Amino acid sequence: MLTFRKLPKKGSIITAVLLLLIDQFSKFLVLEKINIGEAVNIAPCFNFILTFNNGVTFGWLKAYSNLQFILLVVGVCVMSVIVAFWWLRAENSTQRYATAIILAGAIGNLVDRLRFRGVVDFIDFYIFDYHWYTFNVADAAIVIGVVLLLLDSFFKKSRHTGLF
């Protein structure tokens, strides 16, 4: 029986492509169904609200000018190439999947930047009047990938085969 463990390169590519498709499809649906700033309650403490982030994490480094936009896109591309090399040289399946997941998120957000000059964000968690930063599937993928890399580094053994 074929499993992801036996095919870490192919399995991680499949995972990355699926995440990228889910990210882009979810953004497509939100853009079609929700107006900018409109909050759609999904569950208690959870909304979908369409926003555009023309900066990076938490809206930092907003790209207002063409030069800032170009520098931001180039920076994302350079970081993506670095992560791609990490993926190619991964020591175990955890690193392979984690870097593939990070790449999927980075590519998903890069597609948005090139199409809309900002990233489509829509996931809004809140408690009472405190709202966490609005994010998307690609952002979640990047965070999950980074957490996996951190866990891998903390639990590294001399003959480590990865977390999965």
Sequence and secondary structure as in RCSB ss.txt:
>XXXX:A:sequence
MLTFRKLPKKGSIITAVLLLLIDQFSKFLVLEKINIGEAVNIAPCFNFILTFNNGVTFGWLKAYSNLQFILLVVG
VCVMSVIVAFWWLRAENSTQRYATAIILAGAIGNLVDRLRFRGVVDFIDFYIFDYHWYTFNVADAAIVIGVVLLL
LDSFFKKSRHTGLF
>XXXX:A:secstr
   TTT HHHHHHHHHHHHHHHHHHHHHHHHHH  BT EEEEETTEEEEEEEE SSGGG S   SHHHHHHHHHH
HHHHHHHHHHHHHT SSHHHHHHHHHHHHHHHHHHHHHHHHSSEEEEEEEEETTEE   B HHHHHHHHHHHHHH
HHHHT  TT     
